Amino acid sequence: MNNASRVENERAYLVTGGKPLKGEVGVSGAKNAATKQLVAALLTDEKVTLRNVPAIGDVDATVEMLQGLGTSVEFSENIATIDASNVKTPEVAAAFSRKNRIPILLMGPLMHRFGEARIPMLGGCKIGARPIDLHLEGLRKMGADIVCEDGFYVARAKRLKAAAIELAFPSVGATENLMFAAVKAKGTTTITNAAIEPEIIDTAMLLQSMGALIHLDANRTWVIEGVDKLHGADHRVLADRIEAASFGVAAALTRGQVFVRGARQADMLSFLNAMRRVGVPFTVESDGIAFGSAENYNPVIVETGTHPGFMTDWQQPFVMLLTQANGVSIVHETVFEDRFGYTEALVKMGANIQLHHDCLGSKDCRFRHQNFLHSCIVSGPTTLKAADIQIPDLRAGFSYLLAALMAQGQSRVTGVELIERGYENIIGKLTGLGADIKAE
């Protein structure tokens, strides 16, 4: 297909800005839990039922990948029933490496079944290198022999064995990968300096429901005693705290009032603190959080970090909020080295954003002196004007929608498949709040 045809046929959203968002919106199940829990179902031959699974692109891709292995997956009305009793192959098709980073998490489950796993080298969002060295180092400590062959990671082990693993960084993906490997390994595995995000705790709860012996100990340490067999379970996926925060920022930016049903305060403490410092009013209720707006917002300094810190996936919508604060704000990204690329389009729309190589937060991070543009200075308030913008990655996608919703005029937003990977029924939810947005 030539470039002219590609552009002509590219899906887009047309967004007319200037309308406050008002009303109620429900939060879907967490993408970062549901996709991983679909993989966890491979650890048993009995049926696993997952409820509150979002109907999004990343879930569809994960379901398709599992079906390609021979797994039966029924998915309807946000309920997925997975039967992995007839998995036929230890090899994940190469095509799935370009859809998301979920394939790497199949190493443990497939080695438990076949003594071998063949996983294609990975793609995913363009937000930095995101190496998998921590995954491979941990699995090797558990007895896996891992080599690269013809574009695949090939991992082999007759039976994985327990190990004491200390992660150099509390990586979410590495923690999940090692948990899946450890639940059926021989002996007791400890994963120290591990990730402890709410989505990981939710996945640990599913594993325990399936018969795993797993608990979170002091000092970010998961302790997992391997068992010979896991069984089926029925589990409800927790609400998506990224989506909840995104709608909270949307209310503040559009000078609206939105009740986010299903938002959980316990999962969003650092985000809510940051919103309060900026001056965004909110009220915590028993079944959600109501976000309002103010005439003026305060500049702040924010550093992303692993849980319980300020989540890196909250950074993009929060930068949009800071474009409307009265003064100079700083955002220091410490999780991914290249996550501010999306700001170039915002500058073209009128935002005053500068990127820097230095650690501009209160502390140095692991990207110091590595020539990454991982600190951001935002000066505001600024008026944004409509533009044609291309979404570069999933989380930046919602920020671009926010920019378009507050800009003067009509914006055309392309690359919408990326945002649909992580946000369920995004047009329906936004139009339900009064947004002027439609698919082209």
Helices and strands as residue ranges (DSSP letters): H 3-9, E 12-16, E 22-26, H 31-40, G 41-43, E 48-51, H 57-68, E 72-76, E 79-83, G 94-98, G 102-106, H 107-114, E 116-120, H 133-141, E 145-149, E 152-156, E 164-166, H 172-182, E 188-192, H 198-209, E 213-217, E 221-225, E 233-236, H 241-253, E 257-261, G 265-267, H 269-278, E 282-285, E 288-291, E 301-303, G 312-314, H 315-322, E 327-332, H 343-348, E 352-356, E 375-380, E 388-390, H 394-406, E 410-414, H 416-420, H 426-432, E 436-439
